[in-house]
């Protein structure tokens, strides 16, 4: 353990000595932790951090988890994984003060308003418009696949402010109050029966000037910060060896062998999948190093791609080993969960199989991520982009 890590551990332990788990609510303790600079340690002083190296964050988090503090990451995955680093990197001092603390305490849940029915993989083709008015902007359009929009207080919104510019250069990034007049959130029911995703209609919604994050017309650059953090937060969470989806597969294999439904061939296949999952886990740890240093790059796409490509075959084989039991799914009654179930691990492998089918789409499709890795990591020739310099208003759209 390095001296810096020892100091980080000691600081967290000293904090818990003054703010023990139990006497105060979790939200109050998280607020005090933010004020002490132990929330996101590489953030600036006053913004929840101490300006430390981001590599000290795991040591701090481990102290709090070991003491029994709840892990809020799944219940505010957009806020902690995407909104916080974007606001810290591009926000004004006022925006940091307004949003970072209640985001970390869990008072404010966040969602991401990027994808649209006609702009998913090609995000820069989005059509939601923001028109300048006195004191701000009027926004109209439709967003889709918006995780947790039904419980979110704030949204990360990307909208087109200049249709005469090429599609990447006419965008502006906003922080949207989800309680604003004209915001209509509707559930999208998934294969699991849940409606974790939503479609969001924006009907002439007023957004004030102080809600612009970054520069007007500079939305694409801000969005890249969000997406790089998103891909690592979805795919690069630290995991113990043999845990997660492959741990569930091993448990299903043991049950199948005990029941006489699996032989050496099934064992061999599970071993191959286990080795693949372990390689993905180790690769994710390496890919996540830049995030822990506070500067995620395109390498973060490795983590998200590996997660999707590993989960799909693992859950496929789990269902095969279950046999007819795989058909015994729980009630399909529609529910509106208050957290994002990205990684599975619910305890019901049938549910996790259905949920894993979205892994290769959400947070960037596997095809898009391969393109990112090929061009920006391996340095391969870029895909032809004939529309790159054409004004968005002149592009043909379906």
SULBELNOR-V838562 format. One record per pair of residues at least 4 apart in sequence whose ideal C-beta (glycine too) atoms are under 6 Angstrom apart, sorted by sequence separation. I is the first residue (numbers start at 1). J is the second residue. If there is no record, write none. Layout:
# SULBELNOR-V838562
<<I J> <I J>>
This chain:
# SULBELNOR-V838562
<<1 5> <15 19> <24 28> <43 47> <52 56> <62 66> <72 76> <76 80> <77 81> <78 82> <79 83> <80 84> <83 87> <87 91> <91 95> <95 99> <96 100> <99 103> <119 123> <148 152> <165 169> <190 194> <207 211> <214 218> <219 223> <226 230> <229 233> <232 236> <239 243> <243 247> <262 266> <284 288> <296 300> <301 305> <302 306> <305 309> <306 310> <322 326> <358 362> <361 365> <364 368> <372 376> <373 377> <374 378> <390 394> <1 6> <24 29> <33 38> <34 39> <43 48> <44 49> <64 69> <91 96> <102 107> <103 108> <115 120> <132 137> <133 138> <165 170> <178 183> <239 244> <242 247> <256 261> <257 262> <290 295> <291 296> <346 351> <364 369> <375 380> <390 395> <33 39> <43 49> <45 51> <102 108> <119 125> <189 195> <256 262> <290 296> <346 352> <360 366> <374 380> <42 49> <44 51> <73 80> <119 126> <130 137> <131 138> <290 297> <319 326> <375 382> <37 45> <40 48> <41 49> <87 95> <162 170> <187 195> <214 222> <344 352> <387 395> <39 48> <40 49> <41 50> <114 123> <130 139> <188 197> <213 222> <253 262> <19 29> <42 52> <116 126> <160 170> <188 198> <41 52> <129 140> <160 171> <161 172> <187 198> <188 199> <344 355> <37 49> <42 54> <87 99> <287 299> <344 356> <19 32> <37 50> <128 141> <158 171> <185 198> <186 199> <34 48> <341 355> <41 56> <158 173> <185 200> <287 302> <41 57> <287 303> <157 174> <184 201> <253 270> <41 60> <84 103> <157 176> <284 303> <139 159> <15 36> <155 176> <182 203> <329 350> <38 60> <182 204> <183 205> <284 306> <15 38> <155 178> <182 205> <283 306> <79 103> <153 178> <180 205> <12 38> <152 178> <280 306> <83 110> <116 143> <117 144> <246 274> <115 144> <130 159> <76 106> <113 143> <115 145> <280 310> <79 110> <128 159> <129 160> <130 161> <246 277> <318 349> <78 110> <76 109> <78 111> <113 146> <174 207> <277 310> <72 106> <78 112> <319 353> <111 146> <150 185> <149 185> <175 211> <111 148> <174 211> <111 149> <174 212> <175 213> <315 353> <109 148> <173 213> <47 88> <111 152> <173 214> <273 314> <315 356> <109 151> <110 152> <113 155> <125 167> <239 281> <109 152> <124 167> <26 70> <109 153> <110 154> <111 155> <112 156> <113 157> <114 158> <124 168> <172 216> <312 356> <43 88> <108 153> <311 356> <21 67> <108 154> <173 219> <21 68> <172 219> <8 56> <12 60> <21 69> <150 198> <171 219> <236 284> <311 359> <47 96> <149 198> <171 220> <173 222> <9 59> <13 63> <147 197> <5 56> <8 59> <12 63> <16 67> <149 200> <236 287> <308 359> <4 56> <8 60> <48 100> <145 197> <146 198> <168 220> <236 288> <308 360> <47 100> <5 59> <9 63> <146 200> <144 199> <48 104> <232 288> <143 200> <308 366> <142 201> <232 291> <262 321> <304 363> <141 202> <158 219> <305 366> <140 202> <139 202> <140 204> <232 296> <305 369> <39 104> <158 223> <249 314> <256 321> <138 204> <139 205> <245 311> <252 318> <34 101> <229 296> <236 303> <139 207> <228 296> <232 300> <235 303> <246 314> <253 321> <301 369> <231 300> <235 304> <245 314> <249 318> <252 321> <34 104> <136 206> <137 207> <231 301> <234 304> <136 207> <232 303> <301 372> <136 208> <228 300> <235 307> <301 373> <83 156> <136 209> <231 304> <30 104> <31 105> <298 372> <30 105> <27 105> <298 376> <27 106> <298 377> <245 344> <248 349> <234 342> <91 213> <90 213> <90 214> <234 363> <90 222> <231 363> <230 363> <89 225> <86 225> <193 332> <195 334> <86 226> <194 335> <195 336> <196 337> <194 337> <82 226> <85 229> <189 334> <82 229> <81 229> <82 230> <81 233> <192 351> <192 354> <191 354> <192 355> <150 336> <151 338> <147 340> <170 392> <166 389> <167 392> <164 391> <163 392> <164 393> <163 393> <55 292> <54 292> <54 293> <54 294> <121 365> <121 368> <42 294> <77 340> <75 339> <74 339>>
